[in-house]
């Protein structure tokens, strides 16, 4: 939907208010906190919630069912989790967040939801074997991403789909590795309203790539 209370979204402020309104409907609070990470020395990037209109496109690349279990790496306050809840998607979703203050927010609003959970900690310490799909929005430095890709290759027990949003400059880290196939790629910069007007969301195009991993004989 591009309307908010009868109003057509025509600028960034309108869009951000629409996003916050959806947050409040789902979670009871707005999730779009523009904060600088306190954990940059550990390789963490600033939290940046994915817009709902972007998630609508990106989640179309997952084939979710009752046994699906998505891991949102660097979930922040939980925008991807909120999208999952709002859309009533099948299966389960878990968010993991390094920053305790952000994880606490996500844990508070997701409390009591059987198919949504939040962990506070380092994704490199998490056993990935129970997950079927992964979502990353530029959560950490390239050297950490390299370690995470290697961890996926070692621990995944079934083929999986990885959506890496805002992978500007990092796409090559997946290329040429055994078992990885690029499924789709593209970029987001503008939101298009129902009248065809484009609202600029990002100063520069934010690239994404969707990967299918089926190495080591996984099926």
C-alpha positions in Angstrom: 0.0 0.0 0.0 1.2 3.5 -0.8 -1.5 5.4 0.9 -1.5 6.6 4.5 -4.8 7.8 5.9 -5.9 8.9 2.4 -2.5 10.6 1.7 -0.3 9.6 -1.2 3.3 9.2 -0.3 5.2 11.9 -2.2 8.4 12.6 -0.1 10.8 10.8 2.2 9.1 12.1 5.3 5.8 10.6 4.3 7.5 7.3 3.6 9.4 7.2 6.9 6.1 8.0 8.7 4.4 5.1 6.9 7.2 2.8 8.0 7.0 3.9 11.6 3.2 3.5 11.4 3.5 -0.1 10.3 6.1 -0.7 13.1 3.7 0.6 15.7 0.8 -1.5 14.3 3.0 -4.7 14.5 5.3 -4.0 17.4 3.8 -1.2 19.4 6.8 1.0 18.8 8.7 2.6 15.9 11.9 0.6 15.0 13.7 3.0 12.7 16.5 4.1 15.1 19.3 5.9 13.3 22.1 5.1 15.7 25.8 4.7 15.4 27.0 1.3 16.5 28.9 1.1 19.8 30.6 -2.0 18.6 32.6 -0.9 15.5 35.8 -2.3 17.0 34.1 -5.8 16.8 33.4 -5.3 13.1 29.7 -4.3 13.5 28.1 -1.7 11.2 25.5 0.9 12.2 22.0 -0.4 12.5 19.9 0.4 9.4 16.4 -1.1 9.3 15.4 -2.4 5.9 12.3 -0.5 4.5 9.1 -2.5 4.2 8.8 -1.9 0.5 12.3 -3.4 0.0 11.5 -6.4 2.1 8.4 -7.1 0.0 10.7 -7.6 -3.0 13.5 -9.4 -1.3 11.3 -11.9 0.6 9.9 -13.0 -2.8 13.2 -14.8 -3.3 12.5 -17.2 -0.4 10.5 -20.4 -0.8 9.1 -20.6 2.7 7.1 -23.4 4.3 6.1 -24.7 7.7 9.6 -26.1 8.3 11.4 -22.9 7.2 13.6 -21.1 9.7 15.1 -17.8 8.7 18.1 -16.2 10.5 18.3 -12.4 10.4 22.0 -11.6 11.0 22.3 -8.3 12.8 18.6 -7.9 13.4 18.8 -4.5 15.2 15.5 -3.7 16.8 13.7 -6.2 14.5 12.4 -4.7 11.3 12.8 -7.9 9.4 11.1 -9.8 12.2 8.2 -7.3 12.1 7.8 -7.8 8.3 7.7 -11.6 8.9 4.9 -11.1 11.5 3.0 -8.6 9.5 2.9 -10.8 6.4 2.0 -13.9 8.4 4.8 -15.9 6.8 5.1 -19.7 7.5 7.8 -21.2 9.6 10.0 -19.4 12.1 12.4 -16.5 12.2 15.3 -15.8 14.6 17.2 -12.5 14.9 20.6 -12.3 16.3 22.1 -8.9 17.4 25.5 -8.1 18.8 24.4 -4.9 20.5 22.6 -5.6 23.8 20.6 -2.4 23.8 19.2 -3.2 20.3 18.6 -6.8 21.1 16.7 -5.8 24.2 14.2 -3.8 22.2 13.7 -6.6 19.7 13.2 -9.1 22.6 10.7 -6.9 24.3 8.3 -6.5 21.4 8.6 -10.1 20.1 8.0 -11.7 23.6 5.3 -14.3 23.5 5.4 -14.9 19.7 6.0 -18.6 19.2 7.5 -18.3 15.7 9.8 -15.3 16.4 12.9 -15.3 18.7 15.8 -12.9 19.4 19.3 -13.8 20.5 21.9 -11.4 21.8 25.4 -12.4 20.7 27.8 -12.8 17.9 26.6 -14.6 14.7 30.0 -16.3 14.5 29.3 -18.1 17.7 25.8 -19.4 16.6 25.2 -22.9 15.3 23.7 -22.5 11.8 22.6 -26.0 11.3 18.9 -25.4 12.2 18.4 -22.6 9.7 17.1 -22.9 6.2 17.5 -19.3 5.0 19.6 -16.3 5.9 19.1 -12.5 5.7 21.9 -10.0 5.9 21.7 -6.2 5.6 25.4 -5.3 5.6 25.7 -6.3 9.3 29.5 -6.4 9.6 32.9 -5.7 8.1 34.2 -7.6 5.1 36.6 -9.7 7.1 33.7 -10.8 9.4 31.6 -11.6 6.3 34.4 -13.8 5.0 34.4 -15.8 8.3 30.6 -16.0 8.2 30.5 -17.4 4.6 33.1 -20.0 5.6 30.9 -20.8 8.7 27.9 -21.3 6.4 29.9 -23.7 4.3 31.0 -25.7 7.3 27.7 -25.9 9.3 24.7 -25.8 6.9 23.0 -29.2 6.9 20.7 -28.4 3.9 20.7 -26.2 0.9 19.8 -22.6 1.8 19.0 -19.2 0.3 21.0 -16.2 1.4 19.6 -12.7 0.7 22.4 -10.1 1.1 21.0 -6.6 1.0 23.4 -3.6 0.6 26.2 -5.8 -0.4 28.0 -3.0 -2.2 31.6 -4.1 -2.7 31.1 -7.5 -1.0 29.5 -9.5 -3.8 32.8 -10.9 -5.0 33.3 -12.7 -1.7 30.7 -15.3 -2.8 31.9 -15.6 -6.3 33.9 -18.7 -7.4 33.3 -20.6 -4.1 32.1 -24.2 -4.4 28.4 -24.6 -4.0 27.3 -21.0 -4.4 25.0 -19.9 -7.2 23.8 -16.4 -7.8 20.0 -16.4 -8.2 19.2 -12.7 -8.6 20.7 -9.3 -8.0 19.6 -5.7 -8.3 19.5 -2.4 -6.4 17.1 -0.1 -4.6 17.3 3.7 -4.4 13.7 5.0 -5.0 10.2 4.2 -3.7 7.6 4.5 -6.4 4.1 5.5 -5.3 0.8 4.6 -6.9 1.0 7.6 -9.3 4.4 6.5 -10.6 6.3 9.3 -8.7 9.7 8.2 -7.4 10.7 9.1 -3.8 14.5 9.1 -3.3 15.3 6.9 -0.3 19.0 6.3 -0.6 21.7 8.8 -1.8 23.3 5.9 -3.8 21.8 2.7 -5.1 21.9 -0.1 -2.5 22.8 -3.3 -4.2 21.6 -6.8 -3.2 22.4 -10.3 -4.3 20.5 -13.5 -3.7 22.5 -16.7 -3.4 21.7 -20.4 -3.3 24.1 -22.5 -1.4 24.2 -26.2 -2.0 27.8 -27.2 -1.4 29.0 -30.5 0.1 26.2 -32.4 -1.5 23.4 -30.5 0.4 19.9 -30.8 -0.9 
